[in-house]
Amino acid sequence: MTTTFDAIIIGTGQAGPSLAGRLTAAGMKVAVIERGRFGGTCVNTGCTPTKTMVASAYAARVARRAADFGVAIGGPITVDMKQVKARRDAITGKSSKGIESWLKGMANCTVFEGQARFASAHEVTVGPARLSAERFFINTGARPSVPPLPGLDHVKYFTSDSLLDIDFLPRHLIIVGGGYIGLEFGQMYRRFGSEVTIIETGARLMQREDEDVSAAIKDILEQEGINMRLNAACIALSMQGDDVVAGVDCDSESREVRGSHVLVAVGRRPNTDDLGLEKAGIEMDKHGYIAVDDQLRTNVPGIWALGDCNGKGAFTHTSYNDFEIVAANLLNNDTRRVSDRHTAYAVYIDPPLGRAGMTEAEVRKSGRPALMGQRTMARVTRAIEKGETNGFMKILVDAQTHEILGAAILGVGGDEAIHCVLDAMYAKAPYTIVQRAVHIHPTVAELIPTILGELKPLPVALDS
Ligand SMILES: Cc1cc2nc3c(=O)[nH]c(=O)nc-3n(C[C@H](O)[C@H](O)[C@H](O)COP(=O)(O)OP(=O)(O)OC[C@H]3O[C@@H](n4cnc5c(N)ncnc54)[C@H](O)[C@@H]3O)c2cc1C
């Protein structure tokens, strides 16, 4: 027997639950299907658990530096990993439970727990249940991708999901991948007390960032004693006794890294391969992302895809914005679009990197006349007072329109201060408005007007 709904939402990530709230409030009978923990990646295995652990790692770091601030601790600093995990699990558990209770208590909403699969463009199955609807919203997210590295099958390795299950300190954590997930885990485990080596096939960490940003991040991590193996042309893993050995064909003197545990953090793949999309005729791109238009419609009328599974963003805020776009178009006659969105994200190493808009390399490549201003965090009073002067900030401006094109703030408070720039970009305000704004002293953001008062022409790349 088939049960019919007005709308079916698959996945309870960052878009699905809020969409269920809006659709049911609009009078629709909605089914929500979840196969795992409510709240999806961010709440259970992504942002919240990692940032909770980053906070524990920061506490350990500050405690070790206590003497720099005139504070005597009088003993060695140790980290209780069981407590770190317990604190984290309490926070994530509360969020996940909150979303589950919200959905289960929502009027007009029926929750199904299990794996959803399309049977046709109008029907899905969840275990023995068959559900049909005129509208489907796919919010199935992504999972860690595991590349076929030679020897990987013969070693015990972790992904960003399974590393969260442990409550002990790895003696030496080898991290394959120098992207944001690898770096966040690397720095936190180093601060907890592990030896950490990051292996990256590219010539630098965070390869989509500007070279100066990558270099500054590398310095910050190396200052804390994290080992780097860049240009690792060929990575092979094996066990030697209790040790994991990573063969690294790179240009450093040592070709082998010997550690106790391995984290594979080389990217994520969309959860679209087990959804029966072919039965519904839903198109994907070559990487498995569901193809959508600017308003998140798939090629099949009545089916939308939101969040990481559509490849239009890979963040909590982009997934939530997908919900806002779909809800606005469906319920408010407001034609919001993905292309209205500016690139924005943070990398939660300490100090964090806040990013908005284009990188310097992208601006140079575009060939447009541009201006750039920058300042090291060693010349930011707030950073000096806090004893956290690593990093720098830079802002890029269109020389003709005076609109802000992009910014990077790598430094204490960078994840917050970047929003001054981001909001000005959304307002399409000329940079002079921000330059003349009076910001609060002492803050990191107070230097943004100063930087905008010191802009210099950006030389155009020769190959642009
Ligand atoms: C370690 C880590 C740290 C991160 N840190 C940040 C950060 O600091 N800031 C940030 O913005 N982003 C961060 N992210 C990314 C962020 O978590 C994701 O972009 C975000 O959670 C994507 O949400 P989503 O709505 O696409 O789906 P998800 O949150 O991935 O949820 C998808 C849900 O769908 C369910 N599902 C999948 N397939 C099916 C099916 N067939 N049937 C039923 N249910 C199904 C899954 O069980 C899951 O609950 C991080 C990610 C990781 C891994």
Ligand as a Chemical Component Dictionary entry (heavy atoms), coordinates in Angstrom:
data_LIG
# 
_chem_comp.id                   LIG 
_chem_comp.type                 NON-POLYMER 
_chem_comp.pdbx_formal_charge   0 
_chem_comp.three_letter_code    LIG 
# 
loop_
_chem_comp_atom.comp_id 
_chem_comp_atom.atom_id 
_chem_comp_atom.alt_atom_id 
_chem_comp_atom.type_symbol 
_chem_comp_atom.charge 
_chem_comp_atom.model_Cartn_x 
_chem_comp_atom.model_Cartn_y 
_chem_comp_atom.model_Cartn_z 
_chem_comp_atom.pdbx_ordinal 
LIG C1  C1  C 0 34.703 17.154 9.827  1  
LIG C2  C2  C 0 33.784 18.175 9.186  2  
LIG C3  C3  C 0 33.776 19.470 9.646  3  
LIG C4  C4  C 0 32.925 20.416 9.060  4  
LIG N1  N1  N 0 32.940 21.693 9.540  5  
LIG C5  C5  C 0 32.132 22.616 8.971  6  
LIG C6  C6  C 0 32.093 23.949 9.463  7  
LIG O1  O1  O 0 32.775 24.295 10.409 8  
LIG N2  N2  N 0 31.265 24.833 8.867  9  
LIG C7  C7  C 0 30.462 24.476 7.811  10 
LIG O2  O2  O 0 29.728 25.318 7.297  11 
LIG N3  N3  N 0 30.479 23.220 7.325  12 
LIG C8  C8  C 0 31.285 22.286 7.887  13 
LIG N4  N4  N 0 31.269 21.002 7.414  14 
LIG C9  C9  C 0 30.394 20.683 6.271  15 
LIG C10 C10 C 0 28.957 20.532 6.735  16 
LIG O3  O3  O 0 28.874 19.615 7.779  17 
LIG C11 C11 C 0 28.089 20.083 5.571  18 
LIG O4  O4  O 0 28.298 20.958 4.476  19 
LIG C12 C12 C 0 26.620 20.114 5.933  20 
LIG O5  O5  O 0 26.350 19.307 7.049  21 
LIG C13 C13 C 0 25.807 19.634 4.725  22 
LIG O6  O6  O 0 24.518 19.451 5.097  23 
LIG P1  P1  P 0 23.446 18.814 4.138  24 
LIG O7  O7  O 0 22.214 19.551 4.453  25 
LIG O8  O8  O 0 23.889 18.815 2.736  26 
LIG O9  O9  O 0 23.327 17.277 4.538  27 
LIG P2  P2  P 0 23.884 16.412 5.725  28 
LIG O10 O10 O 0 24.052 17.207 6.951  29 
LIG O11 O11 O 0 25.059 15.655 5.246  30 
LIG O12 O12 O 0 22.673 15.437 6.007  31 
LIG C14 C14 C 0 22.231 14.489 5.104  32 
LIG C15 C15 C 0 21.327 13.515 5.820  33 
LIG O13 O13 O 0 20.719 12.670 4.872  34 
LIG C16 C16 C 0 20.666 11.352 5.378  35 
LIG N5  N5  N 0 20.562 10.460 4.223  36 
LIG C17 C17 C 0 21.476 10.296 3.225  37 
LIG N6  N6  N 0 21.012 9.432  2.307  38 
LIG C18 C18 C 0 19.797 9.047  2.731  39 
LIG C19 C19 C 0 18.821 8.159  2.214  40 
LIG N7  N7  N 0 18.994 7.538  1.048  41 
LIG N8  N8  N 0 17.694 7.959  2.929  42 
LIG C20 C20 C 0 17.484 8.604  4.103  43 
LIG N9  N9  N 0 18.351 9.460  4.619  44 
LIG C21 C21 C 0 19.503 9.684  3.956  45 
LIG C22 C22 C 0 21.960 11.220 6.162  46 
LIG O14 O14 O 0 21.854 10.201 7.133  47 
LIG C23 C23 C 0 22.081 12.595 6.769  48 
LIG O15 O15 O 0 21.475 12.646 8.039  49 
LIG C24 C24 C 0 32.081 20.026 7.999  50 
LIG C25 C25 C 0 32.067 18.703 7.545  51 
LIG C26 C26 C 0 32.912 17.788 8.131  52 
LIG C27 C27 C 0 32.881 16.365 7.634  53 
# 
loop_
_chem_comp_bond.comp_id 
_chem_comp_bond.atom_id_1 
_chem_comp_bond.atom_id_2 
_chem_comp_bond.value_order 
_chem_comp_bond.pdbx_ordinal 
LIG C1  C2  SING 1  
LIG C2  C3  SING 2  
LIG C2  C26 DOUB 3  
LIG C3  C4  DOUB 4  
LIG C4  N1  SING 5  
LIG C4  C24 SING 6  
LIG N1  C5  DOUB 7  
LIG C5  C6  SING 8  
LIG C5  C8  SING 9  
LIG C6  O1  DOUB 10 
LIG C6  N2  SING 11 
LIG N2  C7  SING 12 
LIG C7  O2  DOUB 13 
LIG C7  N3  SING 14 
LIG N3  C8  DOUB 15 
LIG C8  N4  SING 16 
LIG N4  C9  SING 17 
LIG N4  C24 SING 18 
LIG C9  C10 SING 19 
LIG C10 O3  SING 20 
LIG C10 C11 SING 21 
LIG C11 O4  SING 22 
LIG C11 C12 SING 23 
LIG C12 O5  SING 24 
LIG C12 C13 SING 25 
LIG C13 O6  SING 26 
LIG O6  P1  SING 27 
LIG P1  O7  DOUB 28 
LIG P1  O8  SING 29 
LIG P1  O9  SING 30 
LIG O9  P2  SING 31 
LIG P2  O10 DOUB 32 
LIG P2  O11 SING 33 
LIG P2  O12 SING 34 
LIG O12 C14 SING 35 
LIG C14 C15 SING 36 
LIG C15 O13 SING 37 
LIG C15 C23 SING 38 
LIG O13 C16 SING 39 
LIG C16 N5  SING 40 
LIG C16 C22 SING 41 
LIG N5  C17 SING 42 
LIG N5  C21 SING 43 
LIG C17 N6  DOUB 44 
LIG N6  C18 SING 45 
LIG C18 C19 SING 46 
LIG C18 C21 DOUB 47 
LIG C19 N7  SING 48 
LIG C19 N8  DOUB 49 
LIG N8  C20 SING 50 
LIG C20 N9  DOUB 51 
LIG N9  C21 SING 52 
LIG C22 O14 SING 53 
LIG C22 C23 SING 54 
LIG C23 O15 SING 55 
LIG C24 C25 DOUB 56 
LIG C25 C26 SING 57 
LIG C26 C27 SING 58 
# 
